Amino acid sequence: MSYTRCLYHVIFRTKCSQLTLPIGPDEELYNYIAGIAKNKRCVPYRINGMPDHIHILTSLAPVISVADFVKEVKNATSVWLKNKRELFPYFNGWAVGYAALSYGVDAIYNITEYIRNQKEHHRGISFKDELRGLLVAEHVDIDEAYFLKD
């Protein structure tokens, strides 16, 4: 028996940061992502976002890597979104990269609240500035040649 709790704040954006995830139908998308996570034996604590990006706080099962989790979510949601053209008519894909920041269980409340409040949070900050701030706060080196490049 393995005992793990690998908690990740995963962030990824739409291709070219296009505003293709309208508020309203986005709840269906977040529920779909939660289902993907649960099917992978992961625990999705909170999923939310904006028309150009998504935040997921999840613990990962010990048999799946962060890269595989993000790949699965992006691939499955790409197909799902393209089949929901009536709700997401302008979606044309995800950007290549993502961010995944690891945290201890004591951070769950603060991060779930941060993700829950995305709509209010983005009244005063762009996604670019938000992501840069999160990376800097966690001491992640940013390669400017690739930061938010498609």
MDTraj code that builds the backbone (N, CA, C; nanometers):
import mdtraj as md
import numpy as np

residues = "MET SER TYR THR ARG CYS LEU TYR HIS VAL ILE PHE ARG THR LYS CYS SER GLN LEU THR LEU PRO ILE GLY PRO ASP GLU GLU LEU TYR ASN TYR ILE ALA GLY ILE ALA LYS ASN LYS ARG CYS VAL PRO TYR ARG ILE ASN GLY MET PRO ASP HIS ILE HIS ILE LEU THR SER LEU ALA PRO VAL ILE SER VAL ALA ASP PHE VAL LYS GLU VAL LYS ASN ALA THR SER VAL TRP LEU LYS ASN LYS ARG GLU LEU PHE PRO TYR PHE ASN GLY TRP ALA VAL GLY TYR ALA ALA LEU SER TYR GLY VAL ASP ALA ILE TYR ASN ILE THR GLU TYR ILE ARG ASN GLN LYS GLU HIS HIS ARG GLY ILE SER PHE LYS ASP GLU LEU ARG GLY LEU LEU VAL ALA GLU HIS VAL ASP ILE ASP GLU ALA TYR PHE LEU LYS ASP".split()
xyz = np.array([
    [0.0842, -0.1182, 0.0000],
    [0.0000, 0.0000, 0.0000],
    [0.0882, 0.1238, 0.0000],
    [0.0563, 0.2171, -0.0881],
    [0.1278, 0.3449, -0.0934],
    [0.0409, 0.4539, -0.0328],
    [0.1044, 0.5436, 0.0406],
    [0.0342, 0.6553, 0.1011],
    [0.0925, 0.7839, 0.0455],
    [0.0113, 0.8576, -0.0266],
    [0.0593, 0.9832, -0.0863],
    [-0.0493, 1.0889, -0.0798],
    [-0.0078, 1.2113, -0.0822],
    [-0.0988, 1.3230, -0.1047],
    [-0.0179, 1.4247, -0.1839],
    [-0.0328, 1.4204, -0.3126],
    [0.0382, 1.5105, -0.4032],
    [-0.0619, 1.6143, -0.4516],
    [-0.0545, 1.7335, -0.3950],
    [-0.1518, 1.8389, -0.4199],
    [-0.0936, 1.9387, -0.5195],
    [-0.1661, 1.9635, -0.6289],
    [-0.1176, 2.0526, -0.7345],
    [-0.2214, 2.1586, -0.7707],
    [-0.1705, 2.2782, -0.7916],
    [-0.2483, 2.3874, -0.8507],
    [-0.2037, 2.3933, -0.9957],
    [-0.2904, 2.3464, -1.0833],
    [-0.2604, 2.3382, -1.2270],
    [-0.3287, 2.4550, -1.2972],
    [-0.2540, 2.5204, -1.3849],
    [-0.3055, 2.6361, -1.4583],
    [-0.2679, 2.6195, -1.6050],
    [-0.3661, 2.6312, -1.6927],
    [-0.3350, 2.6332, -1.8354],
    [-0.4329, 2.7249, -1.9063],
    [-0.3957, 2.7646, -2.0274],
    [-0.4720, 2.8672, -2.0979],
    [-0.5139, 2.8192, -2.2356],
    [-0.6040, 2.8951, -2.2930],
    [-0.6482, 2.8669, -2.4289],
    [-0.5380, 2.9056, -2.5275],
    [-0.5453, 2.8494, -2.6449],
    [-0.4479, 2.8812, -2.7493],
    [-0.4496, 3.0313, -2.7768],
    [-0.3324, 3.0920, -2.7750],
    [-0.3147, 3.2359, -2.7979],
    [-0.3915, 3.3204, -2.6964],
    [-0.4253, 3.2618, -2.5827],
    [-0.5017, 3.3314, -2.4772],
    [-0.6327, 3.3901, -2.5289],
    [-0.6922, 3.3222, -2.6251],
    [-0.8187, 3.3697, -2.6801],
    [-0.9305, 3.3502, -2.5778],
    [-1.0255, 3.4402, -2.5790],
    [-1.1382, 3.4382, -2.4850],
    [-1.2477, 3.3456, -2.5380],
    [-1.2226, 3.2155, -2.5289],
    [-1.3119, 3.1180, -2.5929],
    [-1.3889, 3.0302, -2.4945],
    [-1.3792, 3.0612, -2.3648],
    [-1.4527, 2.9844, -2.2636],
    [-1.5510, 3.0779, -2.1943],
    [-1.6677, 3.1001, -2.2541],
    [-1.7612, 3.1978, -2.1982],
    [-1.8077, 3.1617, -2.0575],
    [-1.8243, 3.2648, -1.9771],
    [-1.8746, 3.2467, -1.8413],
    [-2.0208, 3.2047, -1.8505],
    [-2.0574, 3.1068, -1.7728],
    [-2.1922, 3.0487, -1.7767],
    [-2.1790, 2.9029, -1.8148],
    [-2.1545, 2.8757, -1.9443],
    [-2.1339, 2.7357, -1.9840],
    [-2.0043, 2.6765, -1.9281],
    [-1.9152, 2.7627, -1.8780],
    [-1.7889, 2.7124, -1.8250],
    [-1.8092, 2.6154, -1.7085],
    [-1.9196, 2.6273, -1.6365],
    [-1.9474, 2.5346, -1.5258],
    [-1.9584, 2.3907, -1.5748],
    [-2.0170, 2.3722, -1.6922],
    [-2.0240, 2.2379, -1.7507],
    [-1.8847, 2.1837, -1.7772],
    [-1.7966, 2.2703, -1.8265],
    [-1.6587, 2.2310, -1.8525],
    [-1.5893, 2.1910, -1.7229],
    [-1.6073, 2.2690, -1.6179],
    [-1.5414, 2.2386, -1.4909],
    [-1.5920, 2.1065, -1.4335],
    [-1.7198, 2.0800, -1.4489],
    [-1.7751, 1.9516, -1.4035],
    [-1.7169, 1.8356, -1.4844],
    [-1.6984, 1.8588, -1.6132],
    [-1.6392, 1.7557, -1.6990],
    [-1.4953, 1.7275, -1.6551],
    [-1.4199, 1.8327, -1.6271],
    [-1.2815, 1.8153, -1.5810],
    [-1.2798, 1.7401, -1.4476],
    [-1.3710, 1.7728, -1.3582],
    [-1.3788, 1.7019, -1.2299],
    [-1.4029, 1.5525, -1.2523],
    [-1.4869, 1.5201, -1.3494],
    [-1.5115, 1.3796, -1.3818],
    [-1.3873, 1.3099, -1.4341],
    [-1.3102, 1.3792, -1.5171],
    [-1.1844, 1.3223, -1.5670],
    [-1.0918, 1.2932, -1.4497],
    [-1.0785, 1.3909, -1.3598],
    [-0.9913, 1.3734, -1.2436],
    [-1.0358, 1.2536, -1.1599],
    [-1.1634, 1.2453, -1.1316],
    [-1.2137, 1.1345, -1.0494],
    [-1.1913, 0.9999, -1.1167],
    [-1.2084, 0.9945, -1.2494],
    [-1.1841, 0.8699, -1.3223],
    [-1.0378, 0.8280, -1.3176],
    [-0.9487, 0.9230, -1.2937],
    [-0.8051, 0.8949, -1.2809],
    [-0.7656, 0.8741, -1.1352],
    [-0.8642, 0.8621, -1.0475],
    [-0.8454, 0.8441, -0.9038],
    [-0.7759, 0.9641, -0.8391],
    [-0.8016, 1.0808, -0.8940],
    [-0.7521, 1.2059, -0.8378],
    [-0.8679, 1.2734, -0.7644],
    [-0.8354, 1.3678, -0.6782],
    [-0.9387, 1.4392, -0.6036],
    [-0.9376, 1.5857, -0.6482],
    [-1.0396, 1.6279, -0.7224],
    [-1.0464, 1.7687, -0.7633],
    [-1.1095, 1.8522, -0.6507],
    [-1.0314, 1.9390, -0.5910],
    [-1.0816, 2.0220, -0.4814],
    [-1.1556, 2.1447, -0.5330],
    [-1.1038, 2.2062, -0.6376],
    [-1.1698, 2.3256, -0.6941],
    [-1.1221, 2.3435, -0.8372],
    [-1.2168, 2.3777, -0.9250],
    [-1.1881, 2.4091, -1.0648],
    [-1.2644, 2.5361, -1.0981],
    [-1.1968, 2.6296, -1.1606],
    [-1.2599, 2.7550, -1.2008],
    [-1.1669, 2.8221, -1.3013],
    [-1.2111, 2.9303, -1.3566],
    [-1.1253, 2.9999, -1.4505],
    [-1.1907, 3.1228, -1.5081],
    [-1.1375, 3.1613, -1.6190],
    [-1.1811, 3.2790, -1.6927],
    [-1.1944, 3.2387, -1.8390],
    [-1.2417, 3.3277, -1.9253],
    [-1.2575, 3.2911, -2.0659],
    [-1.1282, 3.2499, -2.1368],
    [-1.0112, 3.2796, -2.0765],
    [-0.8850, 3.2454, -2.1420],
    [-0.7978, 3.1463, -2.0649],
    [-0.8409, 3.1017, -1.9470],
    [-0.7580, 3.0070, -1.8722],
    [-0.8370, 2.9343, -1.7643],
    [-0.7751, 2.8263, -1.7133],
    [-0.8377, 2.7413, -1.6129],
    [-0.7399, 2.7158, -1.4987],
    [-0.7952, 2.7101, -1.3773],
    [-0.7217, 2.6699, -1.2571],
    [-0.7844, 2.5418, -1.2046],
    [-0.7002, 2.4480, -1.1663],
    [-0.7472, 2.3224, -1.1063],
    [-0.6630, 2.2976, -0.9814],
    [-0.7280, 2.2772, -0.8680],
    [-0.6577, 2.2298, -0.7501],
    [-0.6984, 2.0852, -0.7316],
    [-0.6003, 1.9967, -0.7376],
    [-0.6289, 1.8540, -0.7300],
    [-0.5159, 1.7804, -0.6615],
    [-0.5495, 1.6712, -0.5984],
    [-0.4454, 1.5778, -0.5567],
    [-0.4408, 1.4702, -0.6645],
    [-0.3216, 1.4231, -0.6911],
    [-0.3040, 1.3230, -0.7958],
    [-0.2859, 1.1848, -0.7350],
    [-0.3439, 1.0873, -0.8005],
    [-0.3220, 0.9485, -0.7598],
    [-0.1742, 0.9154, -0.7808],
    [-0.1190, 0.8241, -0.7033],
    [0.0240, 0.7940, -0.7149],
    [0.0642, 0.7309, -0.8479],
    [-0.0320, 0.6909, -0.9282],
    [0.0002, 0.6250, -1.0554],
    [-0.0018, 0.7199, -1.1747],
    [-0.0232, 0.8503, -1.1522],
    [-0.0295, 0.9439, -1.2639],
    [0.0627, 1.0631, -1.2373],
    [0.1367, 1.0997, -1.3389],
    [0.2248, 1.2158, -1.3271],
    [0.1462, 1.3436, -1.3572],
    [0.2024, 1.4555, -1.3174],
    [0.1384, 1.5837, -1.3478],
    [0.1252, 1.6001, -1.4991],
    [0.2312, 1.5703, -1.5714],
    [0.2288, 1.5856, -1.7173],
    [0.1199, 1.4995, -1.7798],
    [0.1071, 1.3761, -1.7341],
    [0.0032, 1.2880, -1.7893],
    [-0.1364, 1.3370, -1.7528],
    [-0.1525, 1.3883, -1.6311],
    [-0.2819, 1.4424, -1.5897],
    [-0.3212, 1.5599, -1.6786],
    [-0.2315, 1.6548, -1.6965],
    [-0.2621, 1.7728, -1.7785],
    [-0.2884, 1.7320, -1.9229],
    [-0.2078, 1.6418, -1.9750],
    [-0.2279, 1.5936, -2.1130],
    [-0.3663, 1.5312, -2.1285],
    [-0.4053, 1.4472, -2.0331],
    [-0.5369, 1.3827, -2.0380],
    [-0.6493, 1.4854, -2.0328],
    [-0.6377, 1.5817, -1.9415],
    [-0.7416, 1.6845, -1.9288],
    [-0.7499, 1.7673, -2.0562],
    [-0.6369, 1.8105, -2.1083],
    [-0.6386, 1.8924, -2.2300],
    [-0.6936, 1.8156, -2.3500],
    [-0.6481, 1.6920, -2.3673],
    [-0.6957, 1.6130, -2.4819],
    [-0.8460, 1.5856, -2.4727],
    [-0.8900, 1.5406, -2.3573],
    [-1.0321, 1.5059, -2.3420],
    [-1.1208, 1.6296, -2.3534],
    [-1.0793, 1.7400, -2.2927],
    [-1.1624, 1.8600, -2.2988],
    [-1.1613, 1.9221, -2.4379],
    [-1.0537, 1.9074, -2.5115],
    [-1.0518, 1.9583, -2.6493],
    [-1.1609, 1.8916, -2.7322],
    [-1.1688, 1.7610, -2.7218],
    [-1.2722, 1.6868, -2.7951],
    [-1.4101, 1.7279, -2.7448],
    [-1.4268, 1.7318, -2.6136],
    [-1.5558, 1.7656, -2.5533],
    [-1.6007, 1.9056, -2.5948],
    [-1.5099, 2.0028, -2.5865],
    [-1.5443, 2.1412, -2.6220],
    [-1.5826, 2.1544, -2.7692],
    [-1.5124, 2.0819, -2.8549],
    [-1.5437, 2.0887, -2.9979],
    [-1.6776, 2.0219, -3.0296],
    [-1.7204, 1.9297, -2.9432],
    [-1.8531, 1.8684, -2.9580],
    [-1.9631, 1.9513, -2.8939],
    [-1.9261, 2.0565, -2.8247],
    [-2.0219, 2.1468, -2.7597],
    [-2.0161, 2.2848, -2.8252],
    [-2.0110, 2.2869, -2.9571],
    [-1.9970, 2.4122, -3.0326],
    [-2.1073, 2.5124, -3.0012],
    [-2.2254, 2.4623, -2.9646],
    [-2.3346, 2.5557, -2.9328],
    [-2.3031, 2.6365, -2.8067],
    [-2.2214, 2.5819, -2.7182],
    [-2.1835, 2.6513, -2.5953],
    [-2.0467, 2.7198, -2.6055],
    [-1.9565, 2.6605, -2.6829],
    [-1.8186, 2.7107, -2.6949],
    [-1.7827, 2.7256, -2.8433],
    [-1.8501, 2.8156, -2.9137],
    [-1.8347, 2.8223, -3.0594],
    [-1.6962, 2.8649, -3.1073],
    [-1.6183, 2.9306, -3.0246],
    [-1.4905, 2.9849, -3.0702],
    [-1.3689, 2.9092, -3.0179],
    [-1.3907, 2.8070, -2.9372],
    [-1.2773, 2.7321, -2.8837],
    [-1.2024, 2.6644, -2.9975],
    [-1.0673, 2.6827, -2.9989],
    [-0.9883, 2.6167, -3.1031],
    [-0.8623, 2.5512, -3.0481],
    [-0.8587, 2.5278, -2.9184],
    [-0.7475, 2.4521, -2.8622],
    [-0.6866, 2.5175, -2.7399],
    [-0.5953, 2.4396, -2.6801],
    [-0.5227, 2.4855, -2.5625],
    [-0.3813, 2.5261, -2.6015],
    [-0.3245, 2.6185, -2.5281],
    [-0.1841, 2.6526, -2.5456],
    [-0.1001, 2.5307, -2.5070],
    [0.0230, 2.5289, -2.5523],
    [0.1087, 2.4130, -2.5313],
    [0.1465, 2.3938, -2.3845],
    [0.1847, 2.4989, -2.3164],
    [0.2377, 2.4857, -2.1809],
    [0.1331, 2.4836, -2.0722],
    [0.1817, 2.4720, -1.9502],
    [0.0973, 2.4771, -1.8313],
    [0.1863, 2.5076, -1.7122],
    [0.1264, 2.5409, -1.6016],
    [0.1979, 2.5546, -1.4745],
    [0.1363, 2.4561, -1.3773],
    [0.2192, 2.3953, -1.2951],
    [0.1719, 2.3059, -1.1904],
    [0.2564, 2.3330, -1.0667],
    [0.1937, 2.3858, -0.9659],
    [0.2614, 2.4228, -0.8426],
    [0.2176, 2.3274, -0.7323],
    [0.3117, 2.2749, -0.6569],
    [0.2775, 2.1786, -0.5524],
    [0.2669, 2.2484, -0.4173],
    [0.1758, 2.1980, -0.3362],
    [0.1480, 2.2569, -0.2050],
    [0.1205, 2.1478, -0.1039],
    [0.1305, 2.1838, 0.0223],
    [0.0934, 2.0945, 0.1310],
    [-0.0549, 2.1052, 0.1585],
    [-0.1065, 2.0077, 0.2295],
    [-0.2498, 2.0005, 0.2572],
    [-0.2997, 2.1234, 0.3343],
    [-0.2125, 2.1880, 0.4096],
    [-0.2543, 2.3051, 0.4861],
    [-0.2891, 2.4244, 0.3978],
    [-0.2553, 2.4182, 0.2699],
    [-0.2847, 2.5272, 0.1768],
    [-0.4175, 2.5089, 0.1028],
    [-0.4863, 2.3985, 0.1237],
    [-0.6083, 2.3695, 0.0472],
    [-0.7100, 2.4828, 0.0587],
    [-0.7387, 2.5288, 0.1771],
    [-0.8416, 2.6320, 0.1930],
    [-0.8045, 2.7588, 0.1165],
    [-0.6837, 2.8084, 0.1345],
    [-0.6432, 2.9330, 0.0682],
    [-0.6453, 2.9211, -0.0838],
    [-0.5991, 2.8094, -0.1356],
    [-0.5962, 2.7934, -0.2812],
    [-0.7362, 2.7724, -0.3366],
    [-0.8205, 2.6960, -0.2678],
    [-0.9577, 2.6788, -0.3173],
    [-1.0302, 2.8131, -0.3192],
    [-1.0082, 2.8960, -0.2189],
    [-1.0710, 3.0285, -0.2173],
    [-1.0157, 3.1163, -0.3297],
    [-0.8866, 3.1098, -0.3513],
    [-0.8241, 3.1865, -0.4597],
    [-0.8858, 3.1461, -0.5942],
    [-0.8984, 3.0173, -0.6172],
    [-0.9545, 2.9683, -0.7436],
    [-1.1032, 3.0014, -0.7516],
    [-1.1743, 2.9862, -0.6427],
    [-1.3184, 3.0181, -0.6413],
    [-1.3432, 3.1638, -0.6790],
    [-1.2554, 3.2523, -0.6403],
    [-1.2733, 3.3959, -0.6624],
    [-1.2078, 3.4474, -0.7906],
    [-1.1905, 3.3640, -0.8900],
    [-1.1254, 3.4063, -1.0133],
    [-1.1940, 3.5253, -1.0809],
    [-1.3264, 3.5223, -1.0875],
    [-1.3973, 3.6311, -1.1567],
    [-1.3672, 3.7653, -1.0905],
    [-1.3718, 3.7695, -0.9585],
    [-1.3433, 3.8936, -0.8872],
    [-1.1953, 3.9303, -0.8970],
    [-1.1109, 3.8310, -0.8842],
    [-0.9661, 3.8518, -0.8884],
    [-0.9232, 3.9186, -1.0191],
    [-0.9830, 3.8752, -1.1290],
    [-0.9401, 3.9253, -1.2600],
    [-1.0025, 4.0592, -1.2981],
    [-1.0760, 4.1184, -1.2102],
    [-1.1199, 4.2560, -1.2342],
    [-1.0007, 4.3501, -1.2244],
    [-0.8959, 4.3077, -1.1537],
    [-0.7839, 4.3976, -1.1305],
    [-0.6494, 4.3471, -1.1795],
    [-0.6454, 4.2294, -1.2425],
    [-0.5169, 4.1760, -1.2860],
    [-0.5355, 4.0901, -1.4108],
    [-0.4412, 4.0986, -1.5016],
    [-0.4450, 4.0173, -1.6236],
    [-0.3965, 3.8761, -1.5929],
    [-0.4274, 3.7829, -1.6808],
    [-0.3775, 3.6468, -1.6631],
    [-0.2255, 3.6453, -1.6637],
    [-0.1652, 3.7197, -1.7544],
    [-0.0192, 3.7248, -1.7634],
    [0.0417, 3.7680, -1.6299],
    [-0.0115, 3.8729, -1.5705],
    [0.0405, 3.9206, -1.4431],
    [0.0096, 3.8231, -1.3296],
    [-0.1069, 3.7612, -1.3355],
    [-0.1427, 3.6614, -1.2345],
    [-0.0445, 3.5453, -1.2378],
    [-0.0227, 3.4895, -1.3563],
    [0.0653, 3.3741, -1.3681],
    [0.2077, 3.4102, -1.3268],
    [0.2549, 3.5239, -1.3718],
    [0.3894, 3.5677, -1.3348],
    [0.4005, 3.5789, -1.1823],
    [0.3004, 3.6380, -1.1179],
    [0.3013, 3.6528, -0.9731],
    [0.3017, 3.5192, -0.9009],
    [0.2210, 3.4231, -0.9483],
    [0.2185, 3.2907, -0.8861],
    [0.3530, 3.2208, -0.8998],
    [0.4134, 3.2302, -1.0171],
    [0.5430, 3.1652, -1.0394],
    [0.6520, 3.2292, -0.9539],
    [0.6538, 3.3600, -0.9488],
    [0.7540, 3.4311, -0.8682],
    [0.7367, 3.3965, -0.7202],
    [0.6125, 3.3943, -0.6732],
    [0.5864, 3.3632, -0.5330],
    [0.6354, 3.2237, -0.4953],
    [0.6345, 3.1316, -0.5906],
    [0.6794, 2.9946, -0.5648],
    [0.8235, 2.9709, -0.6104],
    [0.8941, 3.0795, -0.6440],
    [1.0367, 3.0736, -0.6811],
    [1.0620, 2.9870, -0.8046],
    [0.9710, 2.9956, -0.9006],
    [0.9866, 2.9241, -1.0266],
    [1.0586, 3.0171, -1.1236],
    [1.1676, 2.9698, -1.1825],
    [1.2403, 3.0494, -1.2805],
    [1.1564, 3.0622, -1.4074],
    [1.1432, 3.1842, -1.4573],
    [1.0644, 3.2114, -1.5777],
    [1.1597, 3.2352, -1.6935],
    [1.1449, 3.1564, -1.7974],
    [1.2227, 3.1772, -1.9193],
    [1.1400, 3.2688, -2.0094],
    [1.1811, 3.3933, -2.0172],
    [1.1056, 3.4935, -2.0928],
    [1.0901, 3.4591, -2.2403],
    [1.1811, 3.3803, -2.2942],
    [1.1721, 3.3413, -2.4354],
    [1.0507, 3.2520, -2.4613],
    [1.0005, 3.1866, -2.3558],
    [0.8890, 3.0941, -2.3720],
    [0.7656, 3.1302, -2.2912],
    [0.7739, 3.2335, -2.2085],
    [0.6615, 3.2688, -2.1221],
    [0.5398, 3.3093, -2.2050],
    [0.4335, 3.2324, -2.1938],
    [0.3069, 3.2529, -2.2650],
    [0.3225, 3.2570, -2.4168],
    [0.4136, 3.1762, -2.4669],
    [0.4280, 3.1616, -2.6121],
    [0.3484, 3.0400, -2.6562],
    [0.2919, 3.0458, -2.7757],
    [0.2146, 2.9325, -2.8277],
    [0.2972, 2.8493, -2.9229],
])
top = md.Topology()
chain = top.add_chain()
for i, resn in enumerate(residues, 1):
    res = top.add_residue(resn, chain, resSeq=i)
    for name in ("N", "CA", "C"):
        top.add_atom(name, md.element.get_by_symbol(name[0]), res)
traj = md.Trajectory(xyz[None], top)
